[in-house]
Structure formats: structure tokens, C-alpha cells
Amino acid sequence: MAAAGVFFPFFSCSPRRAPSQTNSCVSFRTMTLSSFPDSRFWARDVAASVAFNPSGNFDPSLEDLEDDNPKVAKPLPPAEGRFEILINNDTIRGLDLSPVHKIAHNISQDAVTKVKELLEHTVGFTIDYEREDPNDPRELSEFPDIRLWFVRLDACFPWLPVVLDWRAGELARYAAMLVPHQMSMRMGVVFNPEALELFVMKKVFIVYPWLKQHKIAKPRLKTSDMARMLGFGIGDDLYDLIDKHPNFPS
């Protein structure tokens, strides 16, 4: 489709500066789909280009140095009453997921009701991470120990993206912790397009059956909304195939 590029708010949207001032944006523009030739199942909602070199080297254009203006609007403030996951250096370095478990214990013990509460209130992260070097210019998503914590989180709670506070940028930030990307002074986080494709499709395969299992209304719509937040449209044919060949415990 010929559509304008889609930008996703990360922490916020000012040009990259020192850590105390840094506010970055997630930017994603797609390439043509080659690995999945049957386009009935999904479609891109954004323009066919990406600020990423397939060789693995990111070469920011001169526009990054010349254009000091924000490219996207700031994300919305956190949803009122959302569940907050608080993590710090000790939590991260110990791969401690207890802050996530605490949220689960503080809401309904009935599984279906619990999922509905999570979807209604949404979930967000407060990351209180103290850098060893106060002048370290890296974003949080560039610290290996933080990313490792999110890798373990995603392995234990693979459905978590669907309950995040999307409008406040939490889904984009979560994706940046797990999907290879590079930093651009002008655009912020720029995803590897093929890696993001695989991430989105994996989440579709996880989230849709999970929502159905917990009797959530309109699971296809909710799953598609999640994918659309990352620039992908999911067709009904894919959901039909999932329903036709459901996964069974081994």
C-alpha cells in the first residue's frame, strides 16, 4: 500500500542527547515481504522503505545531523489506573520476575477475570536503572542486562504484549527490548524489518489462542489491533488456519 510511514513513540520524541535529556521514538517503515509469499494472511500498512542496512551496519543519513526537529508527536501519558511493573538494577541483574508476579497476585484469582482486568487496566513499566557511567548515552534498550531481563520476561509471559499500555508507547518499548534495532538521532529506534515481522507473527500465534482460551470477546480484533500498532494488518485467512489447526499440549 502507498501509505505514509508509521512512527511509534518510545520514551518520547526529542532528538537524542545526554541520558538525562534523551527522549527517543520508535520508527518503522517496511520492506516487501519475501519470506511469506502468500499475502492473503497479512499486509503492510506502511510505506516500502526502512532505515536499516541488511548487512547489519546502520549508517545514519546526513539528515540525522541536519534535522534537529522531532519527527513524531509525544506518546500519550500512562493510562489511568494501569498496573505498573517497577524494576531496578537489582531486579534486572538478578533476572527477578517477582514484580510481574506481584501484579498477578494483586488482582482476581479467577483466570478469566484476571485477564479481563489486565486488558481493561493495561500494564506499563517503570525502569529505575542507574548507569555505571552517568554520561553513558545509550538508551535503555541498548543495555544487554536490561534486554536479557525482557527476554526472560517474554519467555515466561509471552502473551504480555496484548495487555500493555499501547497508547503510552509500552508495546513499542517492549518490542525494542526484544527485536534487533539501531539508533538514529533523528528517528530514534529503527527496527530490523525482518526481525519485527517474525516478532509480530509469533505474537499473533500466541496471543490469539490465549485470548480465545480466556473467553475474551472479539479475540481476532484485539490481536489485529496489537499487530497494527507495529505496522501490520492481519487477514482473517490466517485466523481461520489457526482455528482449523489448533495447538494441543504434547
C-alpha positions as CSV (number, residue, x, y, z in Angstrom):
1,M,0.0,0.0,0.0
2,A,1.1,3.5,-0.6
3,A,0.8,5.0,2.9
4,A,2.7,7.4,5.0
5,G,5.5,6.0,7.3
6,V,4.4,4.9,10.7
7,F,6.2,6.1,13.8
8,F,5.8,4.6,17.2
9,P,6.5,6.6,20.4
10,F,9.2,5.0,22.6
11,F,10.0,7.1,25.7
12,S,9.2,10.3,23.9
13,C,10.3,12.2,20.8
14,S,13.1,14.7,21.1
15,P,16.4,14.4,19.4
16,R,19.0,12.2,21.0
17,R,21.1,13.9,23.7
18,A,22.7,13.1,27.0
19,P,21.0,10.4,29.1
20,S,19.2,12.8,31.3
21,Q,17.7,14.6,28.3
22,T,17.2,11.7,25.9
23,N,13.7,11.1,24.6
24,S,13.5,8.7,21.7
25,C,11.0,7.5,19.2
26,V,10.4,4.1,17.6
27,S,10.3,4.4,13.8
28,F,9.4,1.6,11.5
29,R,8.9,1.6,7.7
30,T,8.5,-1.8,6.0
31,M,10.2,-3.6,3.1
32,T,8.5,-6.0,0.7
33,L,7.6,-9.4,2.2
34,S,9.7,-12.2,0.8
35,S,9.6,-14.9,3.4
36,F,5.8,-15.3,3.4
37,P,4.7,-15.1,-0.3
38,D,1.0,-15.7,0.4
39,S,-0.1,-12.2,1.2
40,R,-3.7,-13.2,2.0
41,F,-2.7,-13.7,5.6
42,W,-1.3,-10.3,6.4
43,A,-0.5,-6.9,4.8
44,R,1.7,-3.9,5.5
45,D,0.0,-0.7,6.4
46,V,3.1,1.5,5.8
47,A,5.5,2.6,3.0
48,A,8.1,0.3,1.5
49,S,11.3,1.6,2.9
50,V,13.4,1.1,6.0
51,A,16.3,2.9,7.6
52,F,18.3,-0.3,8.0
53,N,21.2,-1.9,6.2
54,P,20.7,-5.7,5.7
55,S,24.4,-6.2,6.2
56,G,23.9,-5.3,9.9
57,N,25.5,-1.9,9.8
58,F,23.4,1.1,10.3
59,D,24.5,4.2,8.5
60,P,22.6,7.3,9.7
61,S,22.0,9.7,6.8
62,L,23.2,13.2,6.9
63,E,19.7,14.2,7.6
64,D,20.2,12.9,11.1
65,L,22.8,15.6,11.6
66,E,20.9,18.4,9.8
67,D,17.4,17.9,11.0
68,D,17.1,18.6,14.7
69,N,13.3,18.6,14.8
70,P,11.1,15.9,16.3
71,K,9.5,13.6,13.7
72,V,6.5,12.4,15.7
73,A,4.2,13.5,18.5
74,K,5.0,12.6,22.0
75,P,3.2,9.5,23.4
76,L,0.1,9.9,25.4
77,P,0.5,9.8,29.2
78,P,0.1,6.5,31.0
79,A,-3.4,5.1,31.2
80,E,-5.2,6.0,34.4
81,G,-5.2,3.1,36.9
82,R,-2.8,0.9,34.8
83,F,-0.8,-1.8,36.6
84,E,2.8,-0.7,36.9
85,I,5.8,-3.1,36.8
86,L,8.6,-1.5,38.8
87,I,12.1,-2.7,38.1
88,N,15.6,-1.5,39.0
89,N,19.2,-2.6,38.8
90,D,18.9,-5.4,41.3
91,T,15.7,-6.7,39.7
92,I,17.3,-6.7,36.2
93,R,20.7,-8.2,37.2
94,G,19.0,-11.0,39.2
95,L,16.6,-11.8,36.4
96,D,13.9,-11.3,39.0
97,L,10.3,-11.5,37.7
98,S,8.7,-11.0,41.1
99,P,7.4,-7.5,40.2
100,V,5.3,-9.2,37.4
101,H,4.1,-11.9,39.7
102,K,3.0,-9.3,42.3
103,I,0.6,-7.8,39.8
104,A,-1.0,-11.2,39.2
105,H,-1.4,-11.7,42.9
106,N,-3.0,-8.3,43.5
107,I,-5.9,-8.9,41.1
108,S,-8.6,-11.5,40.8
109,Q,-7.5,-15.1,41.2
110,D,-10.0,-16.3,38.6
111,A,-8.0,-16.7,35.4
112,V,-10.7,-15.3,33.0
113,T,-11.4,-12.4,35.3
114,K,-7.7,-11.7,35.8
115,V,-7.1,-11.5,32.0
116,K,-10.1,-9.2,31.6
117,E,-8.7,-6.9,34.4
118,L,-5.3,-6.8,32.7
119,L,-6.8,-5.9,29.4
120,E,-9.0,-3.2,31.0
121,H,-6.4,-1.5,33.1
122,T,-3.4,-2.3,30.9
123,V,0.2,-2.7,32.1
124,G,3.3,-0.5,32.0
125,F,6.9,-0.4,33.0
126,T,8.8,1.9,35.3
127,I,12.5,1.2,34.8
128,D,14.7,2.8,37.5
129,Y,18.1,1.9,36.1
130,E,21.2,3.6,37.4
131,R,24.0,3.7,34.8
132,E,27.5,2.9,35.9
133,D,28.7,5.9,33.9
134,P,26.3,8.8,34.2
135,N,27.4,10.1,30.8
136,D,26.6,6.8,29.0
137,P,24.5,7.9,26.0
138,R,22.8,4.6,25.4
139,E,19.1,4.1,25.5
140,L,17.7,1.6,28.0
141,S,17.0,-0.8,25.1
142,E,20.7,-0.8,24.3
143,F,21.8,-2.2,27.7
144,P,22.4,-6.0,27.4
145,D,21.3,-6.8,31.0
146,I,18.0,-4.9,30.6
147,R,17.4,-6.7,27.3
148,L,18.2,-10.1,28.9
149,W,15.6,-9.4,31.7
150,F,13.0,-8.7,29.0
151,V,14.0,-11.9,27.1
152,R,13.3,-13.9,30.3
153,L,10.1,-12.0,30.9
154,D,8.9,-12.7,27.3
155,A,9.7,-16.4,27.7
156,C,7.7,-16.7,30.9
157,F,4.8,-14.3,29.9
158,P,4.7,-14.5,26.0
159,W,1.2,-13.0,25.9
160,L,2.2,-9.8,27.8
161,P,2.3,-7.5,24.7
162,V,-1.5,-7.7,24.3
163,V,-2.1,-6.2,27.8
164,L,0.4,-3.4,27.6
165,D,-0.5,0.3,27.6
166,W,-0.1,0.7,23.8
167,R,-1.2,4.3,23.6
168,A,1.6,5.3,26.0
169,G,4.2,3.6,23.9
170,E,4.7,0.5,26.1
171,L,4.3,-2.0,23.2
172,A,6.9,-0.2,21.1
173,R,9.3,-0.1,24.1
174,Y,8.7,-3.8,24.8
175,A,9.4,-4.7,21.1
176,A,12.6,-2.6,21.2
177,M,13.8,-4.7,24.1
178,L,13.4,-7.9,22.0
179,V,13.8,-7.0,18.4
180,P,17.2,-6.0,16.8
181,H,17.3,-2.3,16.0
182,Q,19.6,0.6,15.5
183,M,19.5,4.1,16.9
184,S,19.1,7.2,14.8
185,M,19.5,10.7,16.2
186,R,16.6,11.9,14.1
187,M,14.2,8.9,14.2
188,G,15.2,7.2,17.5
189,V,14.8,3.4,17.3
190,V,14.7,1.9,13.9
191,F,13.8,-1.8,13.8
192,N,15.3,-4.5,11.6
193,P,12.2,-5.1,9.4
194,E,12.5,-8.9,9.1
195,A,13.1,-9.4,12.8
196,L,10.0,-7.3,13.5
197,E,7.9,-9.4,11.1
198,L,8.9,-12.5,12.9
199,F,8.2,-10.9,16.3
200,V,4.7,-9.8,15.3
201,M,3.8,-13.1,13.7
202,K,5.0,-15.1,16.7
203,K,2.9,-12.8,19.0
204,V,-0.2,-13.3,16.8
205,F,0.2,-17.1,17.1
206,I,0.5,-16.8,20.9
207,V,-2.0,-14.0,21.7
208,Y,-5.0,-15.1,19.6
209,P,-5.3,-18.6,21.1
210,W,-4.6,-17.1,24.6
211,L,-7.5,-14.6,24.2
212,K,-9.8,-17.4,23.0
213,Q,-8.8,-19.7,25.9
214,H,-9.8,-16.9,28.4
215,K,-13.1,-16.2,26.6
216,I,-12.2,-12.6,25.7
217,A,-14.7,-11.1,23.3
218,K,-13.5,-10.5,19.7
219,P,-10.1,-12.1,20.0
220,R,-9.3,-11.5,16.3
221,L,-9.9,-7.8,16.6
222,K,-7.8,-7.5,19.7
223,T,-4.9,-9.4,18.2
224,S,-5.2,-7.4,14.9
225,D,-5.1,-4.2,16.9
226,M,-1.9,-5.3,18.6
227,A,-0.3,-6.1,15.2
228,R,-1.5,-2.9,13.7
229,M,0.3,-0.9,16.4
230,L,3.5,-2.3,15.0
231,G,2.5,-1.7,11.4
232,F,0.9,-4.9,10.3
233,G,-2.6,-5.9,9.2
234,I,-3.6,-9.5,9.8
235,G,-6.1,-11.1,7.5
236,D,-9.0,-13.5,8.5
237,D,-7.5,-16.3,6.5
238,L,-4.6,-16.6,9.0
239,Y,-7.0,-16.8,11.9
240,D,-9.1,-19.4,10.0
241,L,-6.0,-21.5,9.6
242,I,-5.1,-21.2,13.3
243,D,-8.7,-22.2,14.2
244,K,-8.6,-25.1,11.8
245,H,-5.3,-26.5,13.2
246,P,-5.2,-25.5,16.9
247,N,-2.2,-26.4,19.1
248,F,-2.6,-29.2,21.5
249,P,-0.5,-29.9,24.6
250,S,2.1,-32.6,23.9
